[in-house]
Amino acid sequence: MAISLDKINNALDRLDNKGGSNNSSQDNIVKLEEGEHQIRIAPYKLDMEMPFQELWFHFRIGGKTFLCPNKMKGEPDPICDFATKCWNEYTNTNDESYKEMFKAMAPTLRVYVPILVRGEEDKGLRWWSISPRTTYKEILNHVRSGLRQNVDITDVAEGLDLMVTVEPGYNGWLMPTTITTALRPTPLAPKKELDDLLDTIAPIDSLFSYSDNSEMKEALDNHINPNASDSDSSAGTNKNYSSNNVVKEEKQEVSDEISNAFDNLLK
């Protein structure tokens, strides 16, 4: 079964309209270092029509990361519930502190795609984590452009590799800066090796697991009131600023405003 143009279009539509990992081996996740890479998007054996897997996370809540059960499964999520309260308070009061709290609490999309890195075929297929509104969107457009010309760039026999250049970006983070498709189709792997290769990708739900609501509530409480215990109260809430005292004071004022807003919500 070939990749679905409808699913590619739906993914692009979702990007244009905004709306916890376990201890699995990191061998299943690929990190492209600075430089040029030749990669191939492979079909995902558990969803042959759509290799791109969209996961929603709550990042840095009480120093932890959680899969969002509300966005992923439509199930209760105490962090989403609190984020909704923050947004409602912002719309009622126009207080920016509540908006900042909402942004910190709201789930964030991250996209994973199975790829083969040329030159590292011995490592099999691995998941590549990409930014939804930059790299993901650009790759989706490459896929859609190909499908409109009856070319499936993920086809195991006649697909196209991607040439990816990775460079330091914002805050020195490595990110793809240019992505182009190869001009000549090539097989993903020799035909006799294909089945075994497609089996090398770990199911995405084996890499990330859901947390109990009690654990999420505890992390949320620690995030809201970091000084309530003798534990490391700075986890997931504060940053170390090396700039001058004026900037530190400004950051503290913002922190105080958000803290006061939290107190008002809890009351």
N, C-alpha and C positions, 0 to 999 in steps of 0.2 A: 504494500500500500504506500502510495507516494504522499509527500507532505501536502497538507491541505491549504489551498489559497484562502479559503474562508477563514480558517483559524489564524492565518497570518494577518489578514485584514482586520479581524476582531482584535488581535493583539495591538495593532497600530491604532485602532480606534480607542482602545482603553488608554493608551499613552497620550493621545491627543485630548482626552477628556479626563482631567484629574479627578478624580473622585477623592528554638533553642537547640542550639546544636548539641548532639551527644558526643561521645568519645570515639566516634568512628575515625579510622585512620585518615589523616590528611592526604594520604596517597591518592584518595579519590577526588581531590580538588587540585586543579592546576593553577599555578600562578605564573603568568608570563612576565619574565624579567625584561628590563630595558633592552631595546633593540628590535630587530625585525624577526618575525616569526611566520611560518607557513603552517596553517592549520586547516582542518577539514571538519565541518559540522557533520556529525553522524546522526542517523536515526536513533531515536530512543526506543528500545525494545518494548517498553510498556505503554508507549503512546506514539505509534508510528506516524500519525498524522501531524504531530506537533512536538518537535524535540525541545522547544523552549519551555522550561518549567518555571512558573511564576510563584514565588513564595513571599509571604508577608511576615515581617518581623517587628517586634518592639525591641529597639536597641537601647542599651545603657539605662535600663530601669533598675535602680538599686544595684548598679554595677553588673547586671546580667542581661542576656538576650533571650527573648522568648518568641517562638512561633505564635502568630496571632490566630487563635481558634475562631474568632469572629469572622475575619476575612477569609480564612482558609476553609472553614467548615460551617459557618453560620451558627456557631455555638457561643455560649456566654463567655465573656472576657472582661475581667474586672478592670484591666488597663484601658480598654476601649470605652468602658462605661465611664471611667473617670475623665478620659479625653473628651467625651461628649459633654460632660458637665462643664469642663473648661471652656469648650466652644460656646455653649449656651450662655455662660457668664460673659464671655467676650462680646457676643452679639447683643446682650442686654445692657452691658456697661461700657462697651468700647474701650475697655481697659486692656492695653497691649500685653500686660503680664499674663492674662488668661490665654491670650493667643500664643504666647511663647510656651506656656505649659502644654497647650494642645499640640503644638508642633513637636514637642519632646515626647508626648505620650502616643500620638497617632501612629498606626502601623506604617512601615516603610516597605516598599516593594524591592525585591532583589530577584534577579533572573539567573537561572542556571541552564547551561546548554552543554550537551556531551560533545566533546571534540577529540580529534586525534592530532597531536602535534607532530608534524613531519620531522624526522630525525630522532623522535622519541617513541617510535612505534612499539618498542618493547614494553612500554608502560601502559599500553592499551588505551581505552577510552577513559577520559576523566571529565569531571564537571568543571566548567569555566564560569565563574561568577562575574556577571556584567551589570553595569549601571543601566537602569531601565530607560532613562530619557536621553541617553547619549549613544553608547555602544549598541545597546539592544535595538533601539529604533533604527540606527544606521544599518545594522545587519538585516533586520526585518525588511527594510527597503530593498536591500540587495536581493533577498530571497523573493520578494514580490515581483521585482523587476524581471528576474529570471523566469518565474512562473508565467508571467504574462507573455513570455516568448517561448513557452513550452519547455523551459529548462528548469529542472529541479536541482539546485546546487548541492542538495544533500543526498542526491541519488548515489547509491553505493557503487554503481557501475560507470555512470557518466556525469557525475557531479563536478563541481568546481571548488578548488581550494580557495582559501582567503589569505591574503597577504596583510599581516597586521604589524604596524609599527607602534611600539610602546615607548612612551617618554614620560618624564616627571611632569606632573601637572600641579593642580591646586595643593598647597601645603606639602609639595614634594611627593605626593602619591603618584605611583605609576599608573598610567591609563593609556588605552589605545588612542592614538592621534589620527592615524589614517588606516582605513580598511578598504582594500580593493579585491576584486575577484580575479582569479586566474583566467587567462584567455582560452586555455585549452582544457577540455574535460579529462579527468583521470579517474581511475577506480579508487575507492576508499582503501582497498586492500586486495590482494590476490583472492580470486573467487573461492578457493578452497579454504581460506582463512576467515572469510567473512562472518560466518555464524559464530565462531569462537570469539572473534573480535567484538561483535555486538553484545556478547554475553559478559564482556569485561566491565561494563559500566554498572556501578552499584545503583540499586533503586534509590531514587531521591529521598524517599521516606525512611530509608535506612540511615541517612546521614543526619537527619534532624528529627527530633521527637518533641511532642507536646508536654508541657509542664502541668502539674495539678493547679487548679485555681487557688488552692491554699498557698502554694509557692509563689504564684504571681501576685497574690494579695500581700504577702510578706515583703516581696521586693518593692511593690508599690508603696507600702507603708514606709519602708526604709528610704525610698526616693523622696517621698513627701516630707518626711521628718527625719532627716539623716542624723540628727543629734540625739535621737531618742534612746540610743544604747551606747555601749562602750566600744562597739565595733568600728571599723573604718568607715566613718560617716561621710567621707568624701567620694566614695565609690559611685560612679555613674552620675554625679551631680555637678562637681566642680572641676575646673581646669587650673593648671599651674601657669600663671602668666609671668613672663620674664620682662615685660615692658615696664615703663616708669610708674611711679606711685599714683600719678593722676589717672592712668588707665586702670590701675588696680582699684582705685576708689570708685571709678565709674562702674566697673564690673561688680563691685560690692553693692553699690546702690541698686543696680538691676537685680542682683541676687536677693537683696532685701525686699524689693518690690514683689518679686515672685514668691518669696517666702510668706509675705503678708497676704498675698492672694490665695496661696494654699490654705493659710489659717482661716481666711474668710469662707472658703469653700467647705472646709471641715466643720466650721461652726454652723 
